[in-house]
């Protein structure tokens, strides 16, 4: 809105040039030029702010999608392993850090689930919260 007001002021000043003396015309031209420069600078700043907001939003969205993709890859790896009861293991991913939870029959099965998760691209760490059924 501020940019629009500045542009309107510059336009009015340009129209007023025709009815003024040479000195007044020069002063008005300088004022109009200054207003136009301010409007241009304000527009550049607004565009820069919008671009930064877009980048930050894209990064946050990318992080979410990456975590979702990692979770899906870990679940797939668990389901593909015959020695793991994948349906009994929950997978959560936050910033690339995977947390496995649930209940399995043996400690070997839990260890294998951890190893499989660690082998998935994008996984930074794996926390084993899997309980072994006794």
KAKA-V992887 format. One record per helix or strand of 3 or more residues. SS is the DSSP state (@ for helix, = for strand). FROM is the first residue (numbers start at 1). LEN is the number of residues. If there is no record, write none. Layout:
ss:SS from:FROM len:LEN
ss:SS from:FROM len:LEN
This chain:
ss:@ from:2 len:18
ss:@ from:22 len:59
ss:@ from:86 len:3
ss:= from:89 len:6
ss:= from:97 len:8
ss:@ from:107 len:12
ss:= from:125 len:8
